[in-house]
């Protein structure tokens, strides 16, 4: 049983964010420490890798066409009514009951 599904569409954003976090850690640490330069280099590489992944995803053909993404039994939200009206026969009293 799988507990989660890996969504590879967001991987470029994750790598880019990781690179930005490494850059922020390097700036926070300060340039008086030599480790900060390592953080900046790793951050730049992560950002570049995220951009490369994004460009590669743009070059891929789509897996499914837009027409076949939904199942045949799918009901759109516009096709349903939130509060259906009551039938007229149920709202009106019959003449036998009113007398």
SULTAGI-V877238 format. One record per residue. RES is the residue in three letters. SS is DSSP state (H for helix, E for strand, - for the rest). PSI is psi in radians with two decimals (none if undefined). D_FIRST is the distance of its C-alpha to the first C-alpha in Angstrom with 1 decimal. Layout:
res,ss,psi,d_first
RES,SS,PSI,D_FIRST
RES,SS,PSI,D_FIRST
This chain:
res,ss,psi,d_first
UNK,-,2.23,0.0
UNK,-,2.27,3.8
UNK,-,-0.41,6.4
UNK,-,2.81,9.2
UNK,-,2.20,10.9
UNK,-,2.10,13.8
UNK,-,1.83,17.0
UNK,H,-0.08,19.6
UNK,H,-0.46,22.3
UNK,H,0.01,22.9
UNK,H,-0.70,23.0
UNK,H,-0.65,26.8
UNK,H,-0.64,27.3
UNK,H,-0.78,25.4
UNK,H,-0.70,27.5
UNK,H,-0.73,30.6
UNK,H,-0.69,30.0
UNK,H,-0.72,29.3
UNK,H,-0.72,32.6
UNK,H,-0.63,34.4
UNK,H,-0.68,33.2
UNK,H,-0.72,34.5
UNK,H,-0.72,37.8
UNK,H,-0.67,38.1
UNK,H,-0.68,37.6
UNK,H,-0.70,40.3
UNK,H,-0.64,42.7
UNK,H,-0.67,42.1
UNK,H,-0.68,42.8
UNK,-,2.69,46.0
UNK,-,0.00,47.7
UNK,-,-0.28,49.7
UNK,-,2.40,46.7
UNK,-,-0.33,45.8
UNK,H,-0.48,42.1
UNK,H,-0.63,42.3
UNK,H,-0.65,43.1
UNK,H,-0.74,40.0
UNK,H,-0.73,37.9
UNK,H,-0.68,39.7
UNK,H,-0.80,39.2
UNK,H,-0.69,35.5
UNK,H,-0.73,35.3
UNK,H,-0.69,37.3
UNK,H,-0.71,35.1
UNK,H,-0.73,31.9
UNK,H,-0.76,33.6
UNK,H,-0.70,34.9
UNK,H,-0.68,31.5
UNK,H,-0.70,30.0
UNK,H,-0.70,33.0
UNK,H,-0.74,32.6
UNK,H,-0.70,28.9
UNK,H,-0.77,30.0
UNK,H,-0.69,32.8
UNK,H,-0.63,30.6
UNK,H,-0.59,28.3
UNK,H,-0.55,31.4
UNK,H,-0.27,32.6
UNK,-,2.50,29.5
UNK,-,2.64,29.9
UNK,-,2.55,27.6
UNK,-,-0.69,24.6
UNK,-,2.61,25.4
UNK,-,2.85,28.7
UNK,H,-0.46,29.2
UNK,H,-0.49,30.0
UNK,H,0.24,26.8
UNK,-,-0.62,24.3
UNK,-,2.66,24.3
UNK,-,2.75,23.4
UNK,-,-0.47,26.6
UNK,-,0.21,26.2
UNK,-,2.34,26.0
UNK,-,2.14,28.7
UNK,-,2.81,30.1
UNK,H,-0.49,31.3
UNK,H,-0.34,34.9
UNK,H,-0.14,34.9
UNK,-,2.77,34.3
UNK,-,2.31,36.8
UNK,-,-0.82,36.0
UNK,-,1.69,38.9
UNK,-,2.57,40.3
UNK,-,2.59,44.0
UNK,-,2.54,45.4
UNK,-,2.63,47.2
UNK,H,-0.60,51.0
UNK,H,-0.57,51.8
UNK,H,-0.47,49.8
UNK,H,-0.59,51.6
UNK,-,2.42,55.1
UNK,-,2.60,57.0
UNK,-,2.67,58.9
UNK,H,-0.47,62.7
UNK,H,-0.62,62.9
UNK,H,-0.55,60.9
UNK,H,-0.35,62.9
UNK,-,none,66.3
